[in-house]
Amino acid sequence: MMPTFNPDGMPSMRQDVLAKRPTEVEEFAGVVRQRAKKYGMPTPANDFFYTRIREIEAGYDQ
């Protein structure tokens, strides 16, 4: 374990969602989706994660 690890910390993506800011989902899950598609590889768990975060972001204005 890293000596600076804070067990009470919150992931940055969760902080973004709570603050209704755009997340980095495209940089993480979006890149995986693009590369997997290029090679014909299914990524169902990643696709679920990506879609769900996008749905959450779409609901910010509601």
N, C-alpha and C positions, 0 to 999 in steps of 0.2 A: 504494500500500500504506500501511496505517496504521503509524505509527512504533512503536506498541506491540504490533504483531502478533508473536506468538510462534510460529515455525514448528514448534516441538516441542509446542505445546499440544494438548489433547484436547477435542473437542466435549463439551458438557455432557451430551448424551444418552448418549454412550459412557461417560462417568464414572458416570452413573446405572446403566447396565446392569452395569458392572463391580462397582458397590457393591450391586447388586440392589435398587435404589430404583425407585419408580414414575417413569416418564419423562414428558416433556411431549408425548408423541405425540398425545394428544387435542387439545391446544391448537394443534398444527400440522396434522397430517394429518387429524385428526378434523373440524376445521372445514372443511377443503377438501372432505372427503367430504360433509358436510352441505349445503354450498352447491352443490356440483356436482349432488347428487341433486335439490335444489330446482329447478334449471334443466335437468335432464335431460342433463347432460354426463358422459360417461364419464371416469374418472380411473384407468386401470389401473395406472400406475406408483405413484401415491399409494396406491391400495388395497393393492398388494403391500407397500409400505413399512409402512403402518399395520398390516396383518395380521401381518406378520413381527415387528414390535416387540411386538405384543400376545402373540404366541406366546412370545417370549423372556421377557416379564414373567410369563406363566403358568408358566413353567418355574422360576421363582425358588424355589418351595417344594419342588422335587423334588431 
